[in-house]
Amino acid sequence: MAIKVDKDKKRRDIAVACTELLLEKGIKNLTITDIAKTAGIGKGTVYDYFSNKEEIVFEIIRNFIEKHHQKLLSKSDESTSTKQKILYLFDFFLSEHESYEKHLDVFREYLSVTLSSKCSPMLEFNRECADFIKNILEDIIEEGIKKGEIKDVSRNLVDGIIKSERGYMVMAWAEGRDLKKDFKEYMDTLFDLIEIKK
């Protein structure tokens, strides 16, 4: 009897096994041989699940983002304000908690390659991640409008909030500044303008 393999789980398992390796070697120095050895599988098996090493990095990032989304959902309930939900959403990128340190290191590695490379699969994956975050933010904004917390015009701010957060993130990493504090001040100012005062 053949053993059934959950391909999605196996992809995740291989990627998770290679997280430390990615941090140690960086994307550019990562090899399929290293990946196979670290994951305890043959090189051919790596290619059964991934076309190239970049796809493994994408899987690591995708896994981090999905876990963060689940954490966002578990931290939020009906009484959580729209502003707090947005801050929770971007906590993955802004957090300095030790539990996120590895995630941030992997994301920084990925971001540095994405910004310095015109690699088509990376650009496509970056768009996929950005769309995922944008959809979540749109849902948060819509919910805030329906609850009467923020003005209808808030819908027009989704792209600006995402671009601002990314700008803060890149500048903070480049300059070593306190990103979370700066972004929170920006969100406080923005919400002073869009909140419906009661």
N, C-alpha and C positions, 0 to 999 in steps of 0.2 A: 504494500500500500504506500503510495507516494505521500510525502509530508507536504501539507499546504503551507506556503509561505505568504505572509502578509507583506506585500511588496512595499507599501507605504511605510509600515513600521520598520522594515529592514532598511529602507533608505534613511529614515530618521536615526536609527541605531548606528549606522555607519557614520553618518554626519556627526552625531553627538560624540562618538568615539574619537573623532578627529579634531575636536574643538581645541584641545590643548596643543596638538600638533600644529594647527593653524597659527595659534598665538606664538608658538616657539619659532616656526620657520617663516611665517608670512605667506601670503597668497603666491607671490612670485617664486618662492623657493620650494613650495609644496610639490611633491611628486606623487604620481599614482602608486609607485612602489612603496613610498612612505605611508600612504593612506591604507593600502592593503595590509601592510605589516601591523600598523596601529589598530586597525579594525579586526585583525585576526582572520583575514580572508585572502583569497588569491586575487591577483591583478585582474584576471578575467571576470571574477565576481564583481569587482568594482565597476567594470564596464557594463555588467548586466543591469546596474542600477543608475549609473551616471555616464553621461557622454564625455565629460571632462572634469577637471578639478574645480572649475568655477561653479559647476552645478552643486558640488558638495558644499561650497561656501554658501551658495544660495539656500540650500536646505538648512544649514546651520542658522542663518539669519531668519528664514521663514519660521523655523521652530521657535526661536526667541520671540519673534513678533506674535505668533499665535499664543504662546504661553503668557505673554504680557497682556494680550487682549482678554484672555480668560481671567487674569488677575484683576484687570479693570472691571470686568463684569462682576466679579465677586466683591470688590470694594464698593461698588455703587448700588444704591437702591433708590426708591422713589423720593427719599428726602435729600439725596445728594444734589447739590446745586450744579447748574450747568457749568459754571466756572470751575468748580472742583473736578467735575468729570473731564474737562479739557486738560486740566493740570495732571490728572491721573493718566490720561491718554499719552501725554508727552513725557511722563515720568521715566519711561524706558530710555529715552535719549538724554534726559536731564538729571537723572538720579546719580547720586554719588554713594549710594548704599553699597556695602561690600558684596551683597548678593547679586548686584547688577554689574560689578566690576568686570567680570569675565565677558558678559554680554557686550559691554561698552568697548572693551578691547577688540573683540571680534568685529563689532560694527565699525569702529575706527579704521581697522585694517581694510575692511570691505570698502568703506567710504573713500579712503585714500586712493585705492585702485580705481574705483569708479570715477573719481574726479580727474585722475590723471590718464585715463584710458577711454578710448572710444569703442571699446569692445561691445559689439552689438548685443550679445546675450546679457551682459551686465547692465547695459542701459535698459533693456526690456524688463529685466528683473527689478531694477530700480523703479521703473514706472509701475510695475505690478504692486510693489510695496507701497508706493506713494498713493496709488488708487485705493488700496485697502485702508490706509490711514484716513484718506479723504472721505471715504464712505462712512467710517465710524464717526468722524467729526461732523459730517452732514447730519447723521442720525442724532447726535448729541444736540446740535443746534436746533434741529426740528423739534425735538422733545422740549427743549427750553422755551421755544416760541409757543408751543401748545400749552405748556404749563403757565404761560404768562410771565416768565422770568425775564425774557429778553425781547427786544423789538424785532419785527419782521425783517428789517434791513440787515439783520445779523447773518442771513443766508449769504449775503454778498461778501462776507469776511472769511469764508472758509479757505480759499486759496491764499489769502494774505496771512492768515494765522499759520498755515503750514509753512509758507515761505519764510515767515519771521522766525518760527521755531528752528527751521533748518539753518537760517543765517546766524542765529544766536549760537546754535550748536557748533557750527564750523568756526566761528570767531572765538568762542570760548576755548575750544581745543587748541586753536592756533596761538591764542594769547594767554591761556591758563587762567582765564577769569571765571567768576562764579556765575555760570550759565543759569542755574535754577533761580537764583535771586533776580537776575536781570529779566528773565522771561516772566517771572511772576509779577514784577513791577509793570511790565508791558501789558500783561493780561488784566491787572488791576485797573490800569488806565483805560484799556479798551472796554472793560465792563462798566466803568463809570459812564461811558458814552452810550452803551447799548442796553443796560439793565433798565427794566421798568421799575421805577421807584414806587413803593407802596406806602 
